[in-house]
Amino acid sequence: MSSRSCRLIPLLSLTHLILTGGALLARVPGDIAAVGPRTIAVDLSAYSTVQYVAASAPEAAADGTKVRPWRSVAEAAKNLGGTKDRRSAILVAAGAYDDATVAMREHVDLFGGFSAADWTRDIFIHETVLDGLHTRRVVLGASQARIDGFVIRRGRALGHGGAVLCDGVSPTISNNRIEESYTVPPVGFRLDRIHQPGSMGGGLACLFEAVPVITNNHFRANHTEIGEGGALAVYGWHRLPGNPRALIEHNVFTGNISGLHDHTRTRSSSGGAAAFSHEASPIFRHNVVAMNRAMGRSDAGGVYCEFFASPTIEHNWIIGNEGDDDGGGLYTMRQGEPVIRRNLFAGNWTTMGGIGGIRISKEGRARVIENQIVHNQSGGGIYMADGYVVVEGNVIADNRKGPGIRLQQNFSYFQPSRVEQNRFLRNEEGAIKITKTVGAAPMVTNNEIADGAPRPPSTSWKIAQAVFDRRRGQTTIRVTGAAALDEKLPGATVWTGTRWSVVTRQEGNVLTVWGDLSAPESNRVLYLLPEYP
């Protein structure tokens, strides 16, 4: 590579980029305090009709009032309607509701997390469970409607959407825990073939004209047996006026798996956390995507995009995810062009040694702008093969078992990829590798390169105690050690063994992180991901 195509940027230039809001970014993708479920107040004055449900209510003489609430959420939703100008609300008290699938209704909002004694609300203290008992889907969505503050669990679907299905409808889905749900493969699925349509969205599937708002939920321990999107799948084109987009924001995805039963490795189960395909182009931002996995020789333990899917993926923590074949953090292919901007990709890897960070291939396109792509554990940081990519203003550092970026091109009809104004620091197999060029050579200019061995973490603590709170989906970790905890750690990335997470709260030497980091491992040390200013 000539010095003309790649040169070192002087320190003054890099400082200028930081001070002027240019190519480099801050340590964390966003405000961690805004992420995950929380209790919100319900403004009852916004509703013409309010009805109540309590599992503990007597069976006789129910009329939906506070003193005589309904006993079934499904029945209350079925019998209550609303209009655009006269909306209805259903308030649901703590308890388990497992009698039937809840079919949402237009202009009717469902709120869980209430006390049956005085109808005060706390979604964690007054846990309100919609339970599919692993025999049925739990919720069917509806447009102009909301479901908020529930535990939606143990769904099972022969088809898409193990817990929740939005088929051409667009509700608001907020402040829920969606967990332990799954899809089973379609009837007649051929285990001797590869790349077949499975059953998508172990937790939630959004199909065709579905452009919901999905915010502040925790997707935990969902899976597909064979199919894309262990927690979430968004599929299909839409032709709605104004071209609205699904909004997926401030959610947490931990411990979800795509292809859990893909034992013959059909390669049909990509996207351990989320999959977007066939023109689906949601806005995916400010989410924590940690410790998810794609199995069955499939790709993208974190986020998967294919077939003209062009989502906006920004300000996310995509950390510690495991792909089976390629793209531990993210994989995009087949004519889509996602914008991948200001995310943290760290600690991702693949079982078979493929790229740990971001993979673009098979005529895929992407714009990778101002991300931190660091400490990924296999294959390096970025791999573009037979597509087109713009890689600009990123920090690509300390990636293992590969270069910072690898470029390979077998097609002459693409415009040249561009790699500009990035910092490549201490990647294990060098900064930039161009293995094949057909057509115009990639444009590689104005990058800072500092080769050397990947930097180990400089800050760590011994874990004295780690307790997982299942209701909140968080682990409280008490640490000891010489390193002081006087810095502000919320939003920082930490890991122990192979488990990565984000600190959401700090009180002295006690840290609270998303997901389950409680299981004992041989190395009970908590490491802090260094800053990359």
C-alpha positions in Angstrom: 0.0 0.0 0.0 1.5 3.3 -1.0 2.0 6.2 1.4 -0.2 8.2 -0.9 -3.2 5.9 -0.2 -2.7 5.7 3.5 -0.8 8.2 5.7 -0.6 9.0 9.4 -2.7 11.9 10.5 -0.8 14.3 12.8 -2.0 14.6 16.4 -3.2 18.1 15.8 -5.5 16.9 13.0 -7.1 14.3 15.3 -7.6 16.8 18.1 -9.3 19.1 15.6 -11.7 16.4 14.7 -12.7 15.9 18.3 -13.1 19.6 19.1 -15.2 20.3 16.0 -17.5 17.3 16.3 -15.9 15.6 13.4 -14.9 12.0 12.8 -14.3 10.8 16.4 -16.8 10.1 19.1 -17.2 9.9 22.9 -16.7 6.8 25.0 -20.3 5.6 25.1 -23.0 5.4 22.5 -25.7 7.2 24.6 -27.4 7.7 27.9 -27.6 4.3 29.6 -30.1 5.7 32.1 -32.7 5.9 29.3 -32.4 2.2 28.5 -34.7 -0.6 29.6 -38.1 -0.9 31.2 -39.3 1.6 33.7 -42.6 2.5 35.5 -44.4 5.4 33.8 -47.4 7.3 35.1 -50.7 6.6 33.2 -52.7 9.8 32.4 -56.3 8.5 32.8 -57.7 11.8 31.7 -56.7 10.9 28.1 -59.2 8.0 28.1 -63.0 8.0 27.7 -63.2 4.5 29.2 -61.0 2.9 31.8 -61.5 -0.7 32.9 -59.7 -2.9 35.4 -58.5 -6.5 35.6 -57.2 -8.4 38.6 -56.4 -12.1 38.8 -57.4 -12.1 42.5 -60.9 -10.8 41.7 -64.0 -12.9 42.6 -65.5 -14.7 39.6 -69.0 -13.4 40.1 -70.5 -10.0 39.3 -67.5 -8.6 37.4 -68.1 -5.4 35.5 -64.6 -4.0 34.9 -64.7 -1.4 37.7 -62.1 -1.0 40.4 -64.2 -2.9 42.9 -65.4 -5.6 40.5 -62.6 -6.0 38.0 -62.4 -8.6 35.2 -60.3 -11.7 35.8 -59.1 -12.2 32.2 -56.9 -9.7 30.2 -57.9 -11.5 27.0 -61.6 -11.2 27.7 -61.3 -7.6 28.8 -59.5 -6.7 25.6 -62.0 -8.6 23.5 -65.0 -6.8 24.9 -63.7 -3.3 25.1 -63.4 -1.0 22.0 -62.4 2.5 21.3 -62.2 5.1 18.6 -59.6 7.7 17.6 -61.4 10.4 19.6 -62.6 8.1 22.4 -59.7 5.9 23.5 -60.0 3.2 26.1 -57.5 1.9 28.7 -57.3 -1.4 30.6 -55.3 -1.4 33.9 -54.1 -4.8 34.9 -53.1 -5.8 38.5 -50.3 -8.0 39.5 -50.7 -11.7 38.9 -50.3 -14.4 36.2 -52.8 -14.4 33.2 -52.5 -17.5 31.1 -56.0 -18.4 29.9 -55.7 -17.2 26.2 -53.8 -15.2 23.7 -54.4 -11.5 24.2 -55.6 -9.9 21.0 -55.0 -6.1 21.2 -57.7 -3.8 19.9 -57.3 -0.5 18.0 -57.5 2.6 20.3 -57.3 0.4 23.4 -54.1 0.6 25.6 -53.1 -2.1 28.0 -51.1 -1.2 31.1 -49.7 -3.7 33.6 -47.9 -3.3 37.0 -50.8 -2.2 39.3 -51.6 -3.1 42.9 -55.1 -4.6 43.2 -55.4 -3.0 46.6 -55.1 0.6 45.7 -54.2 0.6 41.9 -50.9 2.3 42.4 -48.3 1.3 39.8 -44.8 -0.2 39.9 -44.1 -2.7 37.1 -41.3 -4.5 39.1 -43.1 -4.8 42.5 -46.5 -5.6 41.0 -45.3 -8.0 38.4 -48.0 -8.6 35.8 -47.4 -11.7 33.7 -49.0 -12.7 30.4 -48.0 -16.3 30.1 -48.2 -18.5 27.0 -47.2 -21.7 29.0 -45.1 -22.7 25.9 -48.4 -23.7 24.2 -49.4 -20.6 22.3 -48.4 -17.1 21.2 -49.0 -14.6 24.0 -50.0 -11.3 22.2 -51.4 -10.3 18.8 -50.7 -6.6 18.0 -53.1 -3.9 16.7 -52.5 -0.5 15.3 -53.2 2.7 17.3 -52.8 0.7 20.5 -50.2 0.2 23.3 -49.1 -2.6 25.6 -46.9 -1.4 28.5 -45.5 -2.8 31.7 -46.0 -6.6 31.4 -43.9 -9.7 31.6 -44.7 -11.4 28.3 -43.3 -14.8 28.6 -43.2 -18.5 27.5 -44.8 -17.9 24.1 -44.6 -20.6 21.5 -45.6 -20.2 17.8 -45.6 -22.5 14.8 -44.9 -19.5 12.6 -43.4 -16.1 13.3 -43.4 -14.2 16.6 -43.1 -16.6 19.5 -44.4 -14.1 22.1 -45.8 -11.2 20.1 -46.8 -11.0 16.4 -47.4 -7.7 14.5 -48.7 -8.8 11.1 -49.3 -5.6 9.2 -50.1 -3.7 12.4 -48.2 -1.0 14.3 -48.7 -0.8 18.1 -46.5 0.8 20.7 -44.7 -1.9 22.7 -43.0 -0.4 25.7 -41.6 -1.2 29.1 -42.2 -4.9 28.9 -40.0 -7.9 29.6 -40.3 -10.3 26.6 -38.7 -13.5 27.6 -38.4 -17.3 27.3 -40.4 -17.5 24.1 -39.7 -19.3 20.9 -40.7 -20.3 17.4 -40.7 -23.8 15.9 -39.8 -24.5 12.3 -42.4 -24.5 9.5 -44.0 -27.8 8.6 -42.0 -29.6 6.0 -38.7 -27.8 6.7 -35.9 -29.8 5.0 -33.1 -30.4 7.4 -30.9 -31.6 4.5 -30.9 -28.2 2.8 -29.4 -24.8 3.5 -30.6 -21.2 3.5 -34.3 -21.8 3.9 -37.0 -19.6 5.4 -37.5 -20.7 9.0 -39.8 -19.2 11.7 -38.6 -15.7 12.6 -38.7 -13.6 15.8 -38.5 -15.8 18.9 -39.8 -12.9 21.0 -41.4 -10.6 18.5 -42.0 -10.6 14.7 -43.1 -7.5 12.7 -44.2 -8.4 9.1 -44.9 -6.3 6.0 -46.8 -3.0 6.9 -45.8 -3.3 10.5 -44.0 -0.2 11.6 -44.4 -0.3 15.4 -42.7 1.7 18.2 -40.7 -0.8 20.3 -39.1 1.0 23.2 -37.7 0.3 26.7 -38.3 -3.4 26.6 -36.0 -6.2 27.8 -35.8 -9.2 25.4 -34.2 -12.0 27.4 -33.7 -15.7 26.7 -35.9 -16.0 23.6 -34.9 -18.2 20.7 -35.9 -19.6 17.3 -35.5 -23.3 16.9 -34.7 -22.6 13.2 -35.2 -19.1 11.9 -33.8 -15.6 12.0 -34.0 -13.1 14.8 -33.7 -14.9 18.2 -35.5 -12.0 19.9 -36.8 -9.8 17.1 -37.4 -10.0 13.4 -38.6 -7.2 11.1 -39.5 -8.5 7.7 -41.1 -7.3 4.4 -41.6 -4.2 2.4 -44.4 -1.7 2.9 -45.9 1.0 0.7 -47.5 3.1 3.5 -48.0 6.9 2.8 -45.2 9.0 4.1 -42.8 6.0 4.3 -42.9 5.5 8.1 -40.2 3.4 9.7 -40.4 1.1 12.7 -38.6 2.6 15.8 -36.7 0.2 18.0 -35.1 2.3 20.8 -33.8 2.0 24.3 -34.3 -1.7 24.5 -32.0 -4.4 26.0 -31.3 -7.7 24.3 -29.5 -10.3 26.4 -29.1 -14.1 26.1 -31.2 -14.6 22.9 -30.4 -17.3 20.4 -31.3 -17.9 16.8 -31.2 -21.5 15.6 -31.1 -23.3 19.0 -32.3 -26.5 17.4 -30.6 -26.1 14.0 -28.6 -29.3 14.6 -28.0 -30.1 10.9 -26.6 -26.6 10.5 -28.9 -25.4 7.7 -27.5 -21.8 7.9 -31.1 -20.5 8.2 -30.9 -18.9 11.6 -29.0 -15.6 11.5 -29.4 -12.7 13.9 -29.1 -13.9 17.5 -30.7 -10.7 18.8 -32.3 -9.1 15.7 -32.8 -9.7 12.0 -34.0 -7.2 9.4 -34.8 -8.5 5.9 -36.6 -8.0 2.6 -36.6 -4.2 2.5 -37.3 -3.8 6.3 -35.5 -0.6 7.3 -36.3 0.3 10.9 -34.5 2.8 13.1 -32.5 0.8 15.6 -30.8 3.0 18.2 -29.8 3.4 21.8 -30.1 -0.4 22.5 -27.9 -2.7 24.5 -27.2 -5.9 22.5 -25.2 -8.2 24.7 -24.4 -11.9 25.0 -26.7 -13.1 22.2 -25.8 -16.0 19.8 -26.5 -17.3 16.3 -26.2 -21.1 15.9 -26.6 -23.6 13.0 -23.6 -22.2 11.1 -25.5 -18.9 10.8 -24.3 -15.3 11.0 -24.5 -12.3 13.3 -24.8 -13.0 17.0 -26.0 -9.4 17.3 -27.8 -7.8 14.3 -28.4 -9.3 10.8 -29.5 -7.5 7.6 -30.2 -9.0 4.2 -32.2 -8.5 1.0 -32.5 -4.8 0.5 -32.8 -4.1 4.3 -31.4 -0.6 5.0 -31.9 0.2 8.6 -30.4 3.0 10.5 -28.3 1.4 13.3 -26.9 4.0 15.6 -25.8 4.7 19.2 -26.0 1.0 20.3 -23.8 -1.1 22.6 -23.3 -4.3 20.5 -21.0 -6.3 22.8 -20.0 -9.8 23.6 -22.2 -11.5 20.9 -21.3 -14.8 19.2 -22.0 -15.7 15.6 -21.5 -19.3 14.5 -20.1 -18.6 11.0 -19.4 -14.8 10.5 -20.1 -11.4 11.8 -20.2 -11.7 15.6 -21.5 -8.2 16.0 -23.3 -7.4 12.7 -23.6 -8.9 9.3 -25.2 -7.3 6.2 -25.6 -8.7 2.7 -27.7 -8.7 -0.5 -28.3 -5.2 -1.8 -29.3 -3.4 1.4 -27.3 -0.4 2.7 -27.6 0.1 6.4 -26.2 3.2 8.0 -24.1 2.0 11.0 -23.2 5.1 13.0 -21.7 5.9 16.4 -22.1 2.4 17.9 -19.7 0.5 20.1 -18.8 -3.0 18.7 -16.7 -4.7 21.4 -16.0 -8.3 22.5 -17.9 -10.0 19.7 -16.6 -13.2 18.1 -17.5 -16.2 16.0 -17.3 -19.9 16.8 -15.7 -20.7 13.5 -13.1 -17.9 13.6 -14.8 -15.5 11.2 -14.9 -11.7 11.6 -15.9 -10.7 15.1 -17.0 -7.1 14.4 -18.8 -6.2 11.2 -19.1 -8.3 8.0 -20.4 -6.9 4.6 -20.6 -9.4 1.8 -22.5 -10.9 -1.1 -23.3 -7.6 -2.8 -24.1 -6.0 0.5 -23.4 -2.3 1.1 -22.9 -0.3 4.3 -21.9 3.1 5.6 -19.8 2.6 8.8 -19.4 6.0 10.3 -17.9 7.2 13.6 -18.1 3.8 15.5 -15.8 2.3 18.0 -14.9 -1.2 16.8 -12.6 -2.5 19.5 -11.5 -5.7 21.3 -13.4 -8.0 19.1 -12.1 -11.5 19.7 -11.9 -13.2 16.3 -11.2 -12.3 12.7 -10.5 -8.6 13.3 -12.7 -5.5 13.1 -14.4 -5.2 9.6 -14.5 -7.6 6.6 -15.9 -6.4 3.3 -16.1 -9.1 0.6 -17.8 -8.5 -2.8 -19.8 -5.4 -2.0 -19.4 -1.7 -1.2 -18.6 0.0 2.0 -17.8 3.5 3.3 -15.7 3.4 6.5 -15.2 6.8 7.8 -14.1 8.4 11.2 -14.1 5.1 13.2 -11.7 4.0 15.9 -10.8 0.4 15.0 -8.5 -0.9 17.7 -7.2 -3.9 19.6 -9.1 -6.4 17.5 -7.7 -10.0 17.6 -7.0 -12.7 15.1 -7.4 -10.4 12.1 -6.7 -6.9 10.7 -8.6 -3.8 11.5 -10.2 -4.1 8.1 -10.0 -6.6 5.3 -11.2 -5.7 1.8 -11.9 -8.2 -1.0 -13.6 -7.5 -4.3 -14.4 -10.0 -7.1 -17.0 -7.8 -8.9 -16.1 -5.0 -11.2 -19.4 -3.2 -11.2 -19.2 -1.6 -7.8 -17.8 1.8 -7.2 -14.7 1.7 -5.1 -15.1 1.4 -1.4 -13.7 4.2 0.8 -11.7 3.9 4.0 -11.0 7.5 5.2 -10.1 9.3 8.4 -10.1 6.3 10.7 -7.8 5.4 13.6 -6.3 1.9 13.3 -4.6 1.1 16.5 -2.8 -2.2 17.5 -5.0 -4.7 15.5 -3.4 -8.1 15.8 -2.8 -8.6 12.0 -2.2 -5.1 11.0 -4.5 -2.2 10.0 -5.7 -2.7 6.4 -5.5 -5.7 4.2 -6.6 -5.7 0.6 -6.6 -9.3 -0.5 -8.2 -9.0 -4.0 -9.3 -6.1 -6.3 -11.4 -6.5 -9.4 -12.3 -3.2 -10.9 -11.4 0.1 -9.3 -9.2 -0.1 -6.2 -10.6 1.0 -2.9 -9.9 4.6 -1.8 -7.8 4.5 1.4 -6.8 7.9 2.6 -6.0 10.0 5.7 -6.0 7.2 8.2 -4.0 7.1 11.4 -2.2 3.8 11.8 -0.3 2.5 14.9 0.6 -1.2 14.7 1.4 -3.3 17.6 0.0 -6.0 19.9 -3.6 -5.4 21.1 -3.6 -3.5 24.4 -4.9 -5.5 27.4 -7.3 -3.8 29.8 -5.5 -1.7 32.3 -8.3 -1.7 34.9 -9.9 -4.7 36.6 -11.4 -5.7 39.9 -12.0 -9.0 41.7 -15.6 -10.0 41.9 -16.6 -10.5 45.6 -20.3 -11.1 44.9 -22.6 -11.2 41.8 -26.3 -11.6 42.2 -28.8 -11.7 39.3 -32.1 -9.9 39.8 -34.5 -11.8 37.4 -37.2 -9.2 37.6 -35.0 -6.3 36.6 -32.8 -8.4 34.3 -29.7 -7.0 35.9 -26.7 -8.3 37.9 -25.4 -6.5 41.0 -21.7 -7.0 41.3 -19.6 -6.0 44.4 -16.0 -5.7 43.4 -12.7 -5.4 45.4 -9.2 -4.5 44.3 -6.6 -1.8 44.1 -8.3 0.1 41.2 -10.4 2.9 42.5 -14.0 3.3 41.4 -14.1 7.0 41.7 -14.7 7.5 38.0 -18.2 7.7 36.6 -18.8 4.2 35.3 -22.5 4.1 34.1 -22.4 3.6 30.3 -19.0 1.9 30.5 -18.5 -1.6 29.1 -17.2 -4.4 31.3 -16.7 -8.2 31.0 -15.9 -11.3 33.0 -14.9 -14.4 31.1 -16.9 -14.4 27.9 -19.8 -12.3 29.3 -19.9 -8.7 28.3 -22.3 -6.0 29.6 -22.8 -2.3 30.3 -22.8 -0.6 33.7 -26.2 1.0 34.3 -25.7 2.1 37.9 -22.9 2.6 40.4 -22.9 2.9 44.2 -19.4 2.9 45.6 -17.9 -0.4 44.8 -21.2 -2.0 43.7 -22.0 -2.0 40.0 -25.3 -2.9 38.4 -25.0 -4.3 34.8 -27.5 -5.5 32.3 -28.0 -9.3 31.9 -26.9 -12.3 33.9 -23.2 -12.1 34.9 -23.7 -14.1 38.1 -22.7 -17.6 37.0 -19.3 -18.7 38.5 -16.5 -18.9 36.0 -12.9 -19.9 36.5 -11.7 -16.3 36.2 -13.8 -14.1 38.5 -12.3 -10.8 37.5 -14.3 -7.9 36.1 -12.5 -6.0 33.3 -13.2 -2.5 32.2 -13.0 -1.6 28.5 -10.5 1.2 28.1 -11.6 4.6 26.7 -10.8 5.5 23.1 -11.0 9.3 22.9 
